[in-house]
Amino acid sequence: MNDEDISTAAAKFQKIYSDDIEPEFVPEILYFKNFVGQFDEFRYKHETLQASDIYTLVVSNRLTSSFPNVEIALRIYLCLMITNATGEISFSKMKHLKNVHRSTMA
């Protein structure tokens, strides 16, 4: 992603989570991107880094005081629900209803 795309996405994220993320998040995330690029282990990777790997980097290198909003944003992202079980619940209920109806028909 280029810096403009990151700035736009970071501004949207900050607006949604304005109670948790400070307005300085946008320049902070851009600086963090450049900072991470200095680590040899991430410099030549062409695939997208996992959020959990980035969070581990921040915590293990004690960067939470340098990038507090990035750390909070990563915690928010890592805690988000990744699946929606609504469809599974409705199928489960239908299966239960079918079994109840089958037992009453006999």
VENUR-V691212 format. One record per backbone hydrogen bond with DSSP energy under -1.0 kcal/mol. NH is the residue of the N-H (numbers start at 1). CO is the residue of the C=O. E is the energy in kcal/mol with one decimal. If there is no record, write none. Layout:
NH/CO/E + NH/CO/E
//
This chain:
6/2/-2.1 + 7/3/-2.6 + 8/4/-2.3 + 9/5/-2.5 + 10/6/-2.8 + 11/7/-2.2 + 12/8/-2.0 + 13/9/-2.4 + 14/10/-2.7 + 15/11/-2.0 + 16/12/-2.2 + 17/13/-2.5 + 20/17/-1.5 + 21/17/-3.0 + 25/22/-1.9 + 28/24/-1.9 + 29/25/-2.8 + 30/26/-1.5 + 31/27/-2.2 + 32/28/-2.4 + 33/29/-2.1 + 34/30/-1.7 + 35/31/-2.4 + 36/32/-2.8 + 37/33/-1.5 + 38/35/-1.4 + 39/36/-1.6 + 42/39/-1.4 + 43/39/-1.5 + 54/50/-1.9 + 55/51/-2.7 + 56/52/-2.2 + 57/53/-2.1 + 58/54/-2.3 + 59/55/-2.7 + 60/56/-2.9 + 61/57/-1.6 + 62/59/-1.4 + 63/58/-3.1 + 67/63/-2.7 + 71/67/-2.1 + 72/68/-2.1 + 73/69/-2.6 + 74/70/-2.4 + 75/71/-2.1 + 76/72/-2.5 + 77/73/-2.6 + 78/74/-2.7 + 79/75/-1.2 + 89/85/-2.3 + 90/86/-2.2 + 91/87/-2.0 + 92/88/-2.0 + 93/89/-2.5 + 94/90/-2.2 + 95/91/-2.2 + 96/92/-2.0 + 97/93/-2.5 + 98/94/-2.6 + 99/95/-2.1 + 100/96/-2.1 + 101/97/-2.6 + 102/98/-2.5 + 103/99/-1.9 + 104/100/-1.4 + 105/101/-1.2
//
